[in-house]
Amino acid sequence: MGFRVPSWAVSISDYSAKPNIMKNQFAANSNRIRVLIFCTCLLSVACAGVIVSAENQTSTLPQTPAPEKTVEQVQKNIQILKGLPQSQLVPVMNFVSVSLGVKCNFCHVEKDGTWDFASDEKEHKVTAREMIKMLLNINKTTFKGATEVTCNTCHRGRSHPASGVPFPLPPPAAPAAPTSAEARPKETPPTAEQVLDKYVEVLGGKAAIDKLQTRVMKGSWLAANGMTLGYEVYQSGPDKVYTVVSIPQQGVLEKGFDGAIGWEKSSAGIRTLEDPELFYLKRYPDIFKDLKLKEQYTRLSFAGKDKIDEKEVYVLRGTTPDNKRERLYFDVQTGFLLRRSVNVTTMIGVIPEQVDFDDYRDVGGMKLPFTIRVSSIDSFFNSTRKFTEIKLNVPVDATKFTKPAGAEVKSPSR
């Protein structure tokens, strides 16, 4: 619902009385009435000015986005997950699937290629409801509502949690090596701001980043199933992207986002993208997403050191305006961003996504990663993108991002 200025006004009461009474009143209180009239007129003018100013500014105020629909408003037969945002439904189902090591058909009914997700025909679905109800109650009563216990806490990739201790037992951990008698000097850790400043510097500097307007990347997409696809990405500004994926023996798959509408075009036709596909497509349009990091967080702090592939990294911990928790991992030696992990908190668990950056090379005075690996609980979105060519600030046809005209086809069930 957009912001609306209330319709209101101030009026002066119209007093009427007999002439002789009014004469006596004005004679006795002339000074007081003059002051009252003067103040009331000033108040009326001021209020009128406020109304005009508010009406003139109404069109420039930011519009409040409509609240997202919940799953029970969109789907049928929702009993336990009421209140869950619709965009989180598929990620939550994938989280359950990965935690139990099963596929969708473990709980849901599929007949002749058509899914009946509302059906309660399978006993596993009824059991899943009871299990989710149990973990929600545990978190509410034991952990004050924090999402500490999840499906994965007990299942660990198995449809039935292990109740016994597996043999052979793992060997005990080796004792810690004795420390050197000579105490090492205590290292002074950098601040989060110092780590980000170095990152901006090694990328090419703030001026080079601010000058960035378009980016074109070409290379290959290695899918989770091992298939290698041709891949092209065209980006413009913070919110426009167009991708082309060449699939062997199937043709070309195009996807685009013009800042408002996400779409896909394939041999089957044209369709509008919905969550979670739209979420993942919108994850990458902003060419500054992994370059301008500082302004993306409401809180950001230094969280210590760690290692990635034997490389020491500084870890920053941040919280985004939409309350997502992220960790950023920077190479201690080079200053480059090596990993970005995002955690989305849902009612049944914290859903992670990890993006790794590698093979930084010089591109027009900037250093950019030529290898990007995306790891998600949904293997459909897992991929390794290897680029052979990246160009910056080259002309990009604006029509590439616009949804093509044509007959709309339904989104396939997954």
Buried (B, 14 or more C-beta within 10 A) or exposed (E): EEEEBEEEEEEEEEEEEEEEEEEEBEEEEEEEEEEEEEEBEEEBEEBEEEBEEBEEEEEEEEEEEEEEEBBBEEBEEBEBBEEBBBBBBBBBBBBBBBBBEBEBEBBBBBEEEEBBBEBEEBEBBEEBBEBBEEBBEEBEEEEEEEBBBBBBEBBEEEEEBEEEEEEEEEEEEEEEEEEEEEEEEEEEEBEBEEBBBBBBEBBBEEEBBEBBBBBBBBBBBBBBEEEEBBBBBBBBBEBBBBBBBBBEEEEEBBBBBBBEEBBBBBEEEBBBBEBBBBBBBBBBBBBBBBBBBEEBBEEBEBBEEBEBEEBEBBBBBBBBEEEBBBBBBBBBEBBBBBBBBBBBBBBBBBBBBBBBBBEBEEBBEBBBBBBBBBBBBBBBBBBBBBBEEBEBEEEBEEEBBBBEEEEEBEEEEE
